[in-house]
Amino acid sequence: MPIVDEVMSIAAAAPDRPAVVTADRTLTYGELASCAAELELGSVGKGPDGQSLIALSLADPVEFAIAFLAAVSRGRCAAILDPAWPSKRHDQALERLGADVVVASLKDVEQRPNTLELEDGPETNVFYLGFTSGSSSRPKVFLRDRGSWRRSLERSTDVFGFRPGKRVLACGSLASSISLYVLAECLHTGATFHWLDVEDAAGASSVINSARIEHLASTPTLLAVMARRAPGAWDSVETVVCGGASLLPEQRRRIREVAPGSRLFEYYGASELSVITVKEATRGASMSDQSAGMAFPGVEIAIRCSEDGPGTVWVKTDTACRGYLDNEDRWASDDGWYTVGDQGSKSTDGRLHLRGRSSGMILSSGLNVYPEEVEAALSAVGYPGSCVVGRPHPVQGAQLVAVLPAHTVQGQCRHEVMRRLRLELTSGAVPNVYMVADSLPLLGAGKLDRRAVAAAVAGDGGDYEFLQ
């Protein structure tokens, strides 16, 4: 991994500097290096380049950092499984990887009496196998080589202002590429990574203020929860970085209120491609700008249109992953461009505007509906945090169902919601069915778990109540 050498250098120069901080433990750079060097991680299979493959499924961020550093040292490769997966899904993942063992706790790992020096491997070797978010029934396995991540880290840490000792806070499972990448940015630059569980996001202000957090990185869903529950200002925060989706106008305004001295960045990216576009919500800029921003340094963007559909976003970058395991999907063109299937367009000033991903499109009564567009409209008319899914219907093909957070619809009926939505959407994109939930399920990265919502809706609502 393109951080091993950096960690070893920082551990030698500043061994007492905190590397990873949780609610109950602080791991210094010196401890990180020494603990990783002592681990006896046995190979469970062969990586794409023939190197040792080690499968990790660790919920504890301190244990994860130690094991990951050890697993990817000296040219080896780590496959990252989500500890929140059910056992059946773990078994399926291990079968796909050709592995029969997964490291789930460092208590089960032997330690060497004599430590080995950790070092990075060849830049062209795959060091990390990750799974896409898991909102589909069969997530893809992407292959990351060291060189692609090194180039990405050099650019993102420069743009987002990382520096040695900077105090950074992120939420959610490190199996998520968003959280894992923030950890890598910290270790690459010698910053301190503070971790918070998704369940504790509502109380993030106590951590932000007590630890004097300077850099906050998360998804719109979690940032909105943090900002909405903040009792006062985050005076120490210098930078807020949002990934996974675009912030909505009211979310931007609230973040500006609680972090008045911060720079606010939003980026669009993919696990397979790293950061693709970025925009900074500068003071005085339009809060209604819902574009994905401009191309990130080192990235080119093109929109390729088909005769029967919207434009597909294609990207040319030297930070792309190697591809997918077993070549399970064709995502690269012959001339070096890549796509993950996102739909969008470019304005005359070069800004990218996204419509959603083709695989998430819902075909309802012959109309292609992008759930992200409906959710944005719901938020604009007073129902932020909603989730839109499709469920089978004998006439419509798929029936649009909106699940709304309970606190947004108190005392209202579905006809009022529909009335408001018709001011924003074409009639075919306005859902007819509305459900209410006290809380919506999230993936480890803090994104809406659409698969779980769709399953609950298909089962006649589960714990959700129909809005009459």
C-alpha positions as a Markdown table, in Angstrom:
| # | Residue | x | y | z |
|---|---|---|---|---|
| 1 | Met | 0.0 | 0.0 | 0.0 |
| 2 | Pro | 1.3 | 3.5 | -0.8 |
| 3 | Ile | 1.4 | 4.5 | 2.9 |
| 4 | Val | 3.5 | 1.8 | 4.5 |
| 5 | Asp | 6.8 | 3.7 | 3.9 |
| 6 | Glu | 5.2 | 6.9 | 5.1 |
| 7 | Val | 3.9 | 5.3 | 8.3 |
| 8 | Met | 7.4 | 3.8 | 9.1 |
| 9 | Ser | 9.0 | 7.2 | 8.5 |
| 10 | Ile | 6.6 | 9.0 | 10.8 |
| 11 | Ala | 6.9 | 6.3 | 13.4 |
| 12 | Ala | 10.6 | 6.9 | 13.5 |
| 13 | Ala | 10.4 | 10.7 | 13.6 |
| 14 | Ala | 7.3 | 11.2 | 15.8 |
| 15 | Pro | 6.5 | 7.9 | 17.5 |
| 16 | Asp | 4.2 | 9.5 | 20.0 |
| 17 | Arg | 2.0 | 11.3 | 17.5 |
| 18 | Pro | -1.6 | 9.8 | 17.6 |
| 19 | Ala | -2.4 | 7.9 | 14.4 |
| 20 | Val | -5.9 | 6.4 | 15.2 |
| 21 | Val | -8.2 | 7.6 | 18.0 |
| 22 | Thr | -11.5 | 6.0 | 19.0 |
| 23 | Ala | -13.8 | 6.6 | 22.0 |
| 24 | Asp | -11.7 | 4.2 | 24.2 |
| 25 | Arg | -8.2 | 4.0 | 22.7 |
| 26 | Thr | -5.5 | 6.0 | 21.1 |
| 27 | Leu | -2.9 | 4.3 | 18.8 |
| 28 | Thr | 0.3 | 6.2 | 18.2 |
| 29 | Tyr | 2.3 | 6.0 | 15.0 |
| 30 | Gly | 5.0 | 4.2 | 16.9 |
| 31 | Glu | 2.5 | 1.6 | 18.2 |
| 32 | Leu | 0.9 | 1.2 | 14.8 |
| 33 | Ala | 4.3 | 0.4 | 13.2 |
| 34 | Ser | 5.4 | -2.0 | 15.9 |
| 35 | Cys | 2.1 | -3.8 | 16.3 |
| 36 | Ala | 1.8 | -4.3 | 12.5 |
| 37 | Ala | 5.3 | -5.6 | 12.3 |
| 38 | Glu | 4.6 | -8.2 | 15.0 |
| 39 | Leu | 1.5 | -9.8 | 13.3 |
| 40 | Glu | 1.9 | -13.2 | 11.9 |
| 41 | Leu | -0.8 | -13.0 | 9.1 |
| 42 | Gly | -0.9 | -16.2 | 7.1 |
| 43 | Ser | -1.9 | -16.2 | 3.5 |
| 44 | Val | -5.4 | -17.5 | 2.7 |
| 45 | Gly | -5.0 | -17.5 | -1.1 |
| 46 | Lys | -3.3 | -15.9 | -4.1 |
| 47 | Gly | -3.8 | -12.3 | -5.1 |
| 48 | Pro | -4.3 | -11.1 | -8.7 |
| 49 | Asp | -0.5 | -10.8 | -9.2 |
| 50 | Gly | 0.3 | -14.1 | -7.5 |
| 51 | Gln | 1.2 | -12.5 | -4.2 |
| 52 | Ser | -0.1 | -13.6 | -0.7 |
| 53 | Leu | -3.8 | -12.7 | -0.2 |
| 54 | Ile | -5.1 | -11.9 | 3.3 |
| 55 | Ala | -8.8 | -11.5 | 4.0 |
| 56 | Leu | -9.8 | -9.0 | 6.7 |
| 57 | Ser | -13.2 | -8.4 | 8.4 |
| 58 | Leu | -12.5 | -6.2 | 11.4 |
| 59 | Ala | -15.0 | -3.9 | 13.0 |
| 60 | Asp | -12.5 | -2.2 | 15.5 |
| 61 | Pro | -10.8 | 0.6 | 13.6 |
| 62 | Val | -7.6 | 0.3 | 15.7 |
| 63 | Glu | -7.3 | -3.4 | 14.9 |
| 64 | Phe | -8.2 | -2.7 | 11.3 |
| 65 | Ala | -5.4 | -0.1 | 10.9 |
| 66 | Ile | -2.8 | -2.5 | 12.4 |
| 67 | Ala | -3.9 | -5.5 | 10.3 |
| 68 | Phe | -4.3 | -3.6 | 7.1 |
| 69 | Leu | -0.8 | -2.1 | 7.4 |
| 70 | Ala | 0.6 | -5.5 | 8.0 |
| 71 | Ala | -1.5 | -7.2 | 5.3 |
| 72 | Val | -0.4 | -4.9 | 2.5 |
| 73 | Ser | 3.3 | -4.7 | 3.4 |
| 74 | Arg | 6.0 | -6.3 | 1.3 |
| 75 | Gly | 3.9 | -6.7 | -1.8 |
| 76 | Arg | 1.1 | -8.6 | -0.2 |
| 77 | Cys | -2.7 | -8.0 | -0.9 |
| 78 | Ala | -5.6 | -7.5 | 1.4 |
| 79 | Ala | -9.3 | -8.3 | 0.6 |
| 80 | Ile | -11.6 | -6.1 | 2.8 |
| 81 | Leu | -14.9 | -7.7 | 3.8 |
| 82 | Asp | -17.6 | -5.9 | 5.8 |
| 83 | Pro | -17.9 | -7.2 | 9.3 |
| 84 | Ala | -21.6 | -6.2 | 9.2 |
| 85 | Trp | -22.4 | -8.8 | 6.5 |
| 86 | Pro | -24.3 | -11.9 | 7.5 |
| 87 | Ser | -22.3 | -15.1 | 7.7 |
| 88 | Lys | -23.7 | -16.4 | 4.4 |
| 89 | Arg | -22.5 | -13.3 | 2.6 |
| 90 | His | -19.0 | -13.7 | 4.1 |
| 91 | Asp | -18.9 | -17.3 | 3.0 |
| 92 | Gln | -19.9 | -16.3 | -0.6 |
| 93 | Ala | -17.2 | -13.5 | -0.6 |
| 94 | Leu | -14.5 | -15.9 | 0.6 |
| 95 | Glu | -15.5 | -18.4 | -2.1 |
| 96 | Arg | -15.2 | -15.8 | -4.8 |
| 97 | Leu | -11.8 | -14.9 | -3.5 |
| 98 | Gly | -10.6 | -18.5 | -3.3 |
| 99 | Ala | -9.9 | -18.0 | 0.4 |
| 100 | Asp | -10.9 | -20.1 | 3.4 |
| 101 | Val | -10.0 | -18.0 | 6.3 |
| 102 | Val | -10.8 | -14.4 | 7.3 |
| 103 | Val | -9.1 | -12.4 | 10.1 |
| 104 | Ala | -12.0 | -11.1 | 12.3 |
| 105 | Ser | -10.0 | -10.3 | 15.5 |
| 106 | Leu | -6.4 | -9.7 | 16.3 |
| 107 | Lys | -6.8 | -11.9 | 19.4 |
| 108 | Asp | -6.8 | -14.9 | 17.0 |
| 109 | Val | -3.6 | -13.8 | 15.3 |
| 110 | Glu | -0.1 | -14.9 | 16.4 |
| 111 | Gln | 2.6 | -12.4 | 17.0 |
| 112 | Arg | 6.2 | -12.8 | 15.9 |
| 113 | Pro | 8.9 | -12.8 | 18.6 |
| 114 | Asn | 11.2 | -11.0 | 16.1 |
| 115 | Thr | 9.6 | -8.2 | 14.1 |
| 116 | Leu | 10.1 | -7.7 | 10.4 |
| 117 | Glu | 10.6 | -4.3 | 8.8 |
| 118 | Leu | 7.5 | -3.2 | 7.0 |
| 119 | Glu | 7.8 | -1.7 | 3.5 |
| 120 | Asp | 5.7 | -1.0 | 0.4 |
| 121 | Gly | 5.7 | -3.3 | -2.5 |
| 122 | Pro | 5.9 | -2.7 | -6.3 |
| 123 | Glu | 3.7 | 0.2 | -7.5 |
| 124 | Thr | 2.1 | -2.0 | -10.2 |
| 125 | Asn | 1.0 | -4.8 | -7.8 |
| 126 | Val | -2.6 | -5.0 | -6.6 |
| 127 | Phe | -2.6 | -4.4 | -2.9 |
| 128 | Tyr | -6.3 | -4.1 | -2.1 |
| 129 | Leu | -9.5 | -5.9 | -3.2 |
| 130 | Gly | -12.6 | -4.1 | -2.3 |
| 131 | Phe | -16.3 | -4.7 | -2.7 |
| 132 | Thr | -18.7 | -2.1 | -4.1 |
| 133 | Ser | -21.2 | -0.7 | -1.7 |
| 134 | Gly | -23.4 | -3.8 | -1.4 |
| 135 | Ser | -26.7 | -2.1 | -2.4 |
| 136 | Ser | -27.0 | -4.8 | -5.1 |
| 137 | Ser | -27.3 | -8.6 | -4.5 |
| 138 | Arg | -23.9 | -9.3 | -5.9 |
| 139 | Pro | -21.3 | -6.5 | -5.3 |
| 140 | Lys | -18.4 | -6.3 | -7.6 |
| 141 | Val | -14.8 | -6.9 | -6.5 |
| 142 | Phe | -12.5 | -4.2 | -7.7 |
| 143 | Leu | -8.7 | -4.4 | -7.8 |
| 144 | Arg | -6.5 | -1.5 | -6.6 |
| 145 | Asp | -2.8 | -1.2 | -7.3 |
| 146 | Arg | -0.4 | 0.9 | -5.3 |
| 147 | Gly | 0.4 | 3.4 | -8.0 |
| 148 | Ser | -3.2 | 4.4 | -8.6 |
| 149 | Trp | -3.8 | 5.1 | -4.9 |
| 150 | Arg | -0.5 | 6.9 | -4.5 |
| 151 | Arg | -1.3 | 9.3 | -7.3 |
| 152 | Ser | -4.9 | 9.8 | -5.9 |
| 153 | Leu | -3.6 | 10.4 | -2.3 |
| 154 | Glu | -1.0 | 12.9 | -3.4 |
| 155 | Arg | -3.7 | 15.0 | -5.2 |
| 156 | Ser | -6.6 | 14.7 | -2.7 |
| 157 | Thr | -4.4 | 15.5 | 0.3 |
| 158 | Asp | -3.2 | 18.6 | -1.4 |
| 159 | Val | -6.6 | 19.8 | -2.5 |
| 160 | Phe | -8.2 | 19.1 | 0.9 |
| 161 | Gly | -5.4 | 20.5 | 2.9 |
| 162 | Phe | -4.1 | 17.6 | 4.9 |
| 163 | Arg | -0.9 | 18.1 | 7.0 |
| 164 | Pro | 1.1 | 16.4 | 9.7 |
| 165 | Gly | -0.8 | 16.3 | 13.0 |
| 166 | Lys | -4.1 | 17.5 | 11.5 |
| 167 | Arg | -7.1 | 16.2 | 13.5 |
| 168 | Val | -9.5 | 14.4 | 11.1 |
| 169 | Leu | -12.9 | 12.8 | 11.9 |
| 170 | Ala | -14.7 | 10.2 | 9.8 |
| 171 | Cys | -17.7 | 8.0 | 10.5 |
| 172 | Gly | -18.5 | 4.4 | 9.6 |
| 173 | Ser | -17.1 | 1.1 | 8.7 |
| 174 | Leu | -13.6 | 1.0 | 7.3 |
| 175 | Ala | -14.8 | -1.6 | 4.9 |
| 176 | Ser | -16.3 | 1.3 | 3.1 |
| 177 | Ser | -14.0 | 2.8 | 0.5 |
| 178 | Ile | -14.9 | 6.4 | 1.7 |
| 179 | Ser | -13.8 | 5.8 | 5.3 |
| 180 | Leu | -10.9 | 3.7 | 4.3 |
| 181 | Tyr | -9.6 | 6.4 | 2.0 |
| 182 | Val | -9.8 | 9.1 | 4.7 |
| 183 | Leu | -7.7 | 6.8 | 6.9 |
| 184 | Ala | -5.2 | 6.4 | 4.1 |
| 185 | Glu | -5.1 | 10.2 | 3.6 |
| 186 | Cys | -4.3 | 10.6 | 7.3 |
| 187 | Leu | -1.5 | 7.9 | 7.3 |
| 188 | His | -0.1 | 9.2 | 4.1 |
| 189 | Thr | 0.4 | 12.7 | 5.6 |
| 190 | Gly | 0.9 | 12.0 | 9.2 |
| 191 | Ala | -2.5 | 13.3 | 10.3 |
| 192 | Thr | -4.5 | 11.9 | 13.2 |
| 193 | Phe | -7.6 | 9.8 | 12.3 |
| 194 | His | -10.5 | 10.1 | 14.7 |
| 195 | Trp | -13.2 | 7.5 | 14.2 |
| 196 | Leu | -16.9 | 7.6 | 15.1 |
| 197 | Asp | -19.5 | 4.9 | 14.8 |
| 198 | Val | -22.4 | 5.7 | 12.5 |
| 199 | Glu | -24.8 | 5.1 | 15.5 |
| 200 | Asp | -23.0 | 7.9 | 17.3 |
| 201 | Ala | -23.2 | 10.5 | 14.5 |
| 202 | Ala | -26.0 | 12.5 | 16.2 |
| 203 | Gly | -23.6 | 13.2 | 19.1 |
| 204 | Ala | -20.6 | 14.0 | 16.9 |
| 205 | Ser | -20.4 | 17.6 | 18.3 |
| 206 | Ser | -19.1 | 16.5 | 21.6 |
| 207 | Val | -16.2 | 14.7 | 19.8 |
| 208 | Ile | -15.6 | 17.5 | 17.4 |
| 209 | Asn | -15.3 | 20.1 | 20.1 |
| 210 | Ser | -13.5 | 18.1 | 22.8 |
| 211 | Ala | -10.9 | 16.8 | 20.3 |
| 212 | Arg | -10.7 | 20.1 | 18.4 |
| 213 | Ile | -11.3 | 18.4 | 15.1 |
| 214 | Glu | -10.0 | 20.4 | 12.2 |
| 215 | His | -11.1 | 18.2 | 9.2 |
| 216 | Leu | -14.5 | 16.5 | 8.9 |
| 217 | Ala | -15.2 | 14.0 | 6.2 |
| 218 | Ser | -18.4 | 12.0 | 5.7 |
| 219 | Thr | -21.5 | 11.5 | 3.5 |
| 220 | Pro | -24.4 | 13.9 | 3.2 |
| 221 | Thr | -26.7 | 11.7 | 5.3 |
| 222 | Leu | -24.3 | 11.7 | 8.3 |
| 223 | Leu | -23.2 | 15.3 | 7.9 |
| 224 | Ala | -26.8 | 16.4 | 7.9 |
| 225 | Val | -27.4 | 14.4 | 11.2 |
| 226 | Met | -24.3 | 15.9 | 12.8 |
| 227 | Ala | -25.1 | 19.5 | 11.8 |
| 228 | Arg | -28.8 | 19.2 | 12.6 |
| 229 | Arg | -28.0 | 18.0 | 16.2 |
| 230 | Ala | -25.2 | 20.4 | 16.8 |
| 231 | Pro | -25.9 | 22.5 | 19.9 |
| 232 | Gly | -23.4 | 25.2 | 18.9 |
| 233 | Ala | -20.6 | 26.1 | 16.5 |
| 234 | Trp | -17.7 | 23.8 | 15.5 |
| 235 | Asp | -15.1 | 26.6 | 15.9 |
| 236 | Ser | -12.1 | 24.3 | 15.4 |
| 237 | Val | -13.3 | 22.8 | 12.0 |
| 238 | Glu | -11.2 | 24.2 | 9.1 |
| 239 | Thr | -12.4 | 21.8 | 6.3 |
| 240 | Val | -15.6 | 19.8 | 5.7 |
| 241 | Val | -15.4 | 17.2 | 2.8 |
| 242 | Cys | -18.6 | 15.5 | 1.6 |
| 243 | Gly | -18.5 | 12.4 | -0.6 |
| 244 | Gly | -21.0 | 9.8 | -1.7 |
| 245 | Ala | -23.7 | 12.3 | -3.0 |
| 246 | Ser | -24.3 | 16.0 | -3.3 |
| 247 | Leu | -25.3 | 18.1 | -0.3 |
| 248 | Leu | -28.7 | 19.6 | -0.6 |
| 249 | Pro | -29.1 | 23.4 | -0.2 |
| 250 | Glu | -30.5 | 23.3 | 3.3 |
| 251 | Gln | -27.7 | 20.9 | 4.4 |
| 252 | Arg | -25.1 | 23.3 | 3.0 |
| 253 | Arg | -26.7 | 26.2 | 4.9 |
| 254 | Arg | -26.7 | 24.3 | 8.2 |
| 255 | Ile | -23.1 | 23.2 | 7.8 |
| 256 | Arg | -22.1 | 26.8 | 7.1 |
| 257 | Glu | -23.9 | 27.8 | 10.3 |
| 258 | Val | -22.2 | 25.3 | 12.6 |
| 259 | Ala | -18.8 | 25.5 | 10.9 |
| 260 | Pro | -18.6 | 29.2 | 10.0 |
| 261 | Gly | -14.8 | 29.2 | 9.5 |
| 262 | Ser | -14.5 | 26.1 | 7.3 |
| 263 | Arg | -13.9 | 25.4 | 3.7 |
| 264 | Leu | -16.7 | 23.2 | 2.4 |
| 265 | Phe | -15.9 | 20.7 | -0.4 |
| 266 | Glu | -18.1 | 18.3 | -2.2 |
| 267 | Tyr | -16.7 | 15.6 | -4.4 |
| 268 | Tyr | -18.1 | 13.0 | -6.8 |
| 269 | Gly | -16.1 | 9.7 | -7.1 |
| 270 | Ala | -16.2 | 6.0 | -7.3 |
| 271 | Ser | -14.4 | 3.2 | -5.5 |
| 272 | Glu | -13.0 | 2.2 | -8.9 |
| 273 | Leu | -11.9 | 5.6 | -10.0 |
| 274 | Ser | -11.1 | 7.7 | -6.9 |
| 275 | Val | -12.1 | 11.4 | -7.0 |
| 276 | Ile | -13.7 | 12.5 | -10.3 |
| 277 | Thr | -15.0 | 16.0 | -9.7 |
| 278 | Val | -14.8 | 18.5 | -6.9 |
| 279 | Lys | -16.4 | 21.8 | -6.0 |
| 280 | Glu | -16.0 | 24.2 | -3.1 |
| 281 | Ala | -19.0 | 25.9 | -1.7 |
| 282 | Thr | -17.4 | 29.3 | -1.2 |
| 283 | Arg | -19.0 | 32.1 | 0.7 |
| 284 | Gly | -21.3 | 34.0 | -1.5 |
| 285 | Ala | -21.6 | 31.1 | -4.0 |
| 286 | Ser | -25.1 | 29.9 | -4.9 |
| 287 | Met | -26.3 | 27.4 | -2.3 |
| 288 | Ser | -28.6 | 25.9 | -5.0 |
| 289 | Asp | -25.7 | 24.7 | -7.2 |
| 290 | Gln | -26.5 | 21.0 | -7.5 |
| 291 | Ser | -23.7 | 20.2 | -10.0 |
| 292 | Ala | -21.0 | 17.7 | -9.1 |
| 293 | Gly | -18.4 | 20.3 | -9.8 |
| 294 | Met | -15.3 | 20.4 | -12.1 |
| 295 | Ala | -12.9 | 17.7 | -13.0 |
| 296 | Phe | -10.4 | 16.8 | -10.3 |
| 297 | Pro | -6.7 | 17.3 | -11.1 |
| 298 | Gly | -5.5 | 14.6 | -13.5 |
| 299 | Val | -9.1 | 13.7 | -14.6 |
| 300 | Glu | -10.8 | 14.2 | -18.0 |
| 301 | Ile | -14.6 | 13.8 | -18.4 |
| 302 | Ala | -16.6 | 13.0 | -21.5 |
| 303 | Ile | -20.4 | 12.4 | -22.0 |
| 304 | Arg | -21.2 | 9.7 | -24.5 |
| 305 | Cys | -24.8 | 9.6 | -25.6 |
| 306 | Ser | -26.8 | 6.7 | -26.9 |
| 307 | Glu | -29.7 | 6.9 | -29.3 |
| 308 | Asp | -32.2 | 5.6 | -26.7 |
| 309 | Gly | -31.0 | 7.0 | -23.4 |
| 310 | Pro | -29.3 | 9.9 | -21.6 |
| 311 | Gly | -25.5 | 10.5 | -21.6 |
| 312 | Thr | -23.2 | 8.2 | -19.8 |
| 313 | Val | -20.2 | 9.7 | -17.8 |
| 314 | Trp | -16.8 | 8.4 | -19.0 |
| 315 | Val | -13.6 | 9.2 | -17.2 |
| 316 | Lys | -9.9 | 9.2 | -18.2 |
| 317 | Thr | -7.6 | 9.1 | -15.2 |
| 318 | Asp | -4.4 | 7.5 | -14.0 |
| 319 | Thr | -6.1 | 6.8 | -10.7 |
| 320 | Ala | -8.4 | 4.1 | -12.0 |
| 321 | Cys | -8.4 | 0.6 | -10.5 |
| 322 | Arg | -7.1 | -2.4 | -12.4 |
| 323 | Gly | -10.6 | -3.6 | -13.1 |
| 324 | Tyr | -12.8 | -6.3 | -11.6 |
| 325 | Leu | -12.1 | -9.7 | -10.3 |
| 326 | Asp | -12.5 | -12.4 | -13.0 |
| 327 | Asn | -13.2 | -9.6 | -15.5 |
| 328 | Glu | -16.9 | -9.8 | -14.4 |
| 329 | Asp | -17.8 | -6.5 | -16.1 |
| 330 | Arg | -16.4 | -4.5 | -19.0 |
| 331 | Trp | -15.9 | -1.0 | -17.8 |
| 332 | Ala | -13.0 | 0.3 | -19.9 |
| 333 | Ser | -13.0 | 1.4 | -23.6 |
| 334 | Asp | -10.2 | 0.6 | -26.0 |
| 335 | Asp | -8.9 | 4.1 | -25.8 |
| 336 | Gly | -8.3 | 4.3 | -22.0 |
| 337 | Trp | -11.7 | 5.7 | -20.8 |
| 338 | Tyr | -13.7 | 4.2 | -18.0 |
| 339 | Thr | -17.3 | 4.3 | -16.8 |
| 340 | Val | -19.2 | 3.0 | -13.7 |
| 341 | Gly | -22.6 | 3.6 | -15.5 |
| 342 | Asp | -23.4 | 7.0 | -14.0 |
| 343 | Gln | -25.6 | 9.2 | -16.2 |
| 344 | Gly | -25.1 | 12.9 | -16.6 |
| 345 | Ser | -24.3 | 16.0 | -18.7 |
| 346 | Lys | -21.7 | 18.8 | -18.8 |
| 347 | Ser | -22.6 | 22.5 | -18.8 |
| 348 | Thr | -20.8 | 25.0 | -21.0 |
| 349 | Asp | -18.5 | 26.0 | -18.2 |
| 350 | Gly | -17.4 | 22.3 | -17.7 |
| 351 | Arg | -19.4 | 21.5 | -14.6 |
| 352 | Leu | -20.7 | 17.9 | -14.4 |
| 353 | His | -24.4 | 17.4 | -13.7 |
| 354 | Leu | -25.4 | 13.9 | -12.6 |
| 355 | Arg | -28.8 | 12.2 | -13.1 |
| 356 | Gly | -28.0 | 8.9 | -11.3 |
| 357 | Arg | -26.6 | 5.5 | -12.1 |
| 358 | Ser | -28.2 | 3.5 | -14.9 |
| 359 | Ser | -28.3 | 0.4 | -12.7 |
| 360 | Gly | -30.4 | 2.3 | -10.1 |
| 361 | Met | -32.9 | 3.6 | -12.6 |
| 362 | Ile | -36.6 | 2.6 | -12.1 |
| 363 | Leu | -38.8 | 1.9 | -15.1 |
| 364 | Ser | -42.3 | 2.9 | -14.0 |
| 365 | Ser | -45.2 | 3.0 | -16.5 |
| 366 | Gly | -42.7 | 3.3 | -19.4 |
| 367 | Leu | -40.8 | 6.2 | -17.8 |
| 368 | Asn | -37.2 | 6.1 | -16.7 |
| 369 | Val | -37.1 | 7.5 | -13.1 |
| 370 | Tyr | -33.9 | 8.2 | -11.2 |
| 371 | Pro | -34.5 | 7.8 | -7.5 |
| 372 | Glu | -31.9 | 10.5 | -6.7 |
| 373 | Glu | -33.9 | 13.1 | -8.6 |
| 374 | Val | -37.1 | 12.2 | -6.7 |
| 375 | Glu | -35.2 | 12.3 | -3.4 |
| 376 | Ala | -33.7 | 15.7 | -4.2 |
| 377 | Ala | -37.2 | 17.0 | -5.0 |
| 378 | Leu | -38.6 | 15.5 | -1.7 |
| 379 | Ser | -35.8 | 17.3 | 0.2 |
| 380 | Ala | -36.5 | 20.5 | -1.6 |
| 381 | Val | -40.1 | 20.5 | -0.5 |
| 382 | Gly | -39.5 | 19.6 | 3.1 |
| 383 | Tyr | -38.7 | 15.9 | 3.3 |
| 384 | Pro | -34.9 | 15.5 | 3.5 |
| 385 | Gly | -33.4 | 12.1 | 4.1 |
| 386 | Ser | -36.1 | 10.2 | 2.2 |
| 387 | Cys | -35.5 | 7.1 | 0.1 |
| 388 | Val | -37.3 | 6.2 | -3.1 |
| 389 | Val | -37.4 | 2.6 | -4.4 |
| 390 | Gly | -39.4 | 0.6 | -6.9 |
| 391 | Arg | -41.5 | -2.5 | -6.1 |
| 392 | Pro | -43.1 | -4.8 | -8.7 |
| 393 | His | -46.5 | -3.8 | -10.0 |
| 394 | Pro | -48.6 | -5.8 | -12.5 |
| 395 | Val | -49.5 | -2.8 | -14.6 |
| 396 | Gln | -46.8 | -0.2 | -14.0 |
| 397 | Gly | -43.9 | -2.6 | -14.1 |
| 398 | Ala | -42.4 | -0.9 | -11.0 |
| 399 | Gln | -44.4 | 1.2 | -8.6 |
| 400 | Leu | -42.6 | 4.2 | -7.1 |
| 401 | Val | -42.5 | 4.1 | -3.3 |
| 402 | Ala | -41.2 | 6.9 | -1.1 |
| 403 | Val | -40.1 | 6.2 | 2.5 |
| 404 | Leu | -40.1 | 9.4 | 4.5 |
| 405 | Pro | -38.5 | 10.1 | 7.9 |
| 406 | Ala | -41.3 | 10.4 | 10.4 |
| 407 | His | -40.2 | 13.8 | 11.8 |
| 408 | Thr | -40.7 | 15.4 | 8.4 |
| 409 | Val | -44.3 | 14.5 | 7.9 |
| 410 | Gln | -45.9 | 15.1 | 11.3 |
| 411 | Gly | -49.6 | 15.9 | 10.8 |
| 412 | Gln | -49.5 | 15.6 | 7.0 |
| 413 | Cys | -51.1 | 13.2 | 4.5 |
| 414 | Arg | -49.7 | 11.8 | 1.3 |
| 415 | His | -51.9 | 14.1 | -0.8 |
| 416 | Glu | -50.0 | 17.1 | 0.7 |
| 417 | Val | -46.7 | 15.5 | -0.2 |
| 418 | Met | -47.8 | 14.8 | -3.7 |
| 419 | Arg | -49.1 | 18.3 | -4.1 |
| 420 | Arg | -45.7 | 19.7 | -3.2 |
| 421 | Leu | -43.8 | 17.2 | -5.4 |
| 422 | Arg | -45.9 | 18.1 | -8.5 |
| 423 | Leu | -44.3 | 21.5 | -8.3 |
| 424 | Glu | -40.9 | 19.9 | -8.8 |
| 425 | Leu | -41.4 | 16.8 | -10.9 |
| 426 | Thr | -43.2 | 15.5 | -13.9 |
| 427 | Ser | -46.3 | 13.6 | -13.0 |
| 428 | Gly | -44.9 | 10.2 | -13.9 |
| 429 | Ala | -42.0 | 10.7 | -11.4 |
| 430 | Val | -44.2 | 11.5 | -8.4 |
| 431 | Pro | -44.7 | 8.4 | -6.2 |
| 432 | Asn | -48.2 | 7.3 | -5.4 |
| 433 | Val | -47.2 | 5.3 | -2.4 |
| 434 | Tyr | -45.7 | 6.8 | 0.8 |
| 435 | Met | -44.4 | 5.1 | 3.9 |
| 436 | Val | -43.0 | 6.6 | 7.1 |
| 437 | Ala | -40.1 | 5.3 | 9.1 |
| 438 | Asp | -38.6 | 6.4 | 12.4 |
| 439 | Ser | -35.2 | 5.8 | 10.9 |
| 440 | Leu | -33.8 | 4.5 | 7.6 |
| 441 | Pro | -31.1 | 1.8 | 7.3 |
| 442 | Leu | -27.6 | 2.9 | 6.4 |
| 443 | Leu | -24.7 | 1.1 | 4.9 |
| 444 | Gly | -21.3 | 1.2 | 6.7 |
| 445 | Ala | -20.4 | 4.4 | 4.7 |
| 446 | Gly | -23.5 | 6.2 | 5.9 |
| 447 | Lys | -25.3 | 5.9 | 2.6 |
| 448 | Leu | -28.9 | 4.8 | 2.4 |
| 449 | Asp | -29.2 | 1.1 | 2.2 |
| 450 | Arg | -31.6 | 1.0 | -0.7 |
| 451 | Arg | -31.5 | -2.8 | -0.9 |
| 452 | Ala | -32.8 | -3.0 | 2.7 |
| 453 | Val | -35.5 | -0.4 | 2.1 |
| 454 | Ala | -36.6 | -2.1 | -1.1 |
| 455 | Ala | -36.8 | -5.5 | 0.7 |
| 456 | Ala | -38.9 | -4.0 | 3.5 |
| 457 | Val | -41.2 | -2.3 | 1.0 |
| 458 | Ala | -41.6 | -5.4 | -1.0 |
| 459 | Gly | -42.6 | -7.2 | 2.2 |
| 460 | Asp | -45.6 | -4.9 | 2.6 |
| 461 | Gly | -43.7 | -2.4 | 4.6 |
| 462 | Gly | -42.2 | -4.3 | 7.4 |
| 463 | Asp | -41.8 | -1.8 | 10.3 |
| 464 | Tyr | -42.8 | 1.1 | 8.0 |
| 465 | Glu | -46.3 | 2.6 | 8.3 |
| 466 | Phe | -48.3 | 3.8 | 5.2 |
| 467 | Leu | -48.9 | 7.5 | 5.0 |
| 468 | Gln | -52.6 | 7.9 | 4.4 |
